[in-house]
Amino acid sequence: MGNLVELVFEALSLEQATALTRTLAAAGTGPLVVEVDGSPTTAGPLELGRLFSTTRSAAHVRLGDMDLPGLSGVPGVVLRILPLEHARWDVELSVSLDDLGDASALPPALHALARKLAAQHEVSRYYAGLEPAQDEETRIFTGEQTGPLLFPIGRRDSP
């Protein structure tokens, strides 16, 4: 996979990370494949909260295809749950641009999904961008603010 877009929900509590993971897992067409620290596990999304409360492990969940607001059948969606310090977690959703026919529909679909999930799970910090989404220069949006990267891929300040 080449060009990945990541949607990141940042610094969540265990309860938020667990609930968000369950919501996203339910939206995938599965079968779910869950790995913890690189090893397959039988833990499903309903058990991840218990798993996270006893370890400081990272989880990788392949969700299969997923419908996003205004964009159906996004293939190969991957969810990562990453431990941070102070009992906080990042939850990241990744989509490959290479698997989409028309990538221009992805940014508004991801932004609509992020807004909905942030409101539902009381998340205050979220953003999306080309991997690594932490790089502010490759952000598609941060919270309600769009850019600086626009689709088709370009920069807001480009002529």
LINURSUL-V256686 format. One line per field, one symbol per residue. ss: DSSP state (H for helix, E for strand, L for the rest). A space follows every 10 residues. Layout:
# LINURSUL-V256686
ss=???
This chain:
# LINURSUL-V256686
ss=LLLEEEEEEE EELHHHHHHH HHHHHHHELL LLEEEELLEE LLLLLLLHHH HHHHLLLLEE EEEEEEEELL EEEEEEEEEE EEELLLLLEE EEEEEEHHHL LLHHHHHHHH HHHHHHHHHH HLLLLEEEEE LLLLLHHHEE EELLEELLEE LLLEELLLL
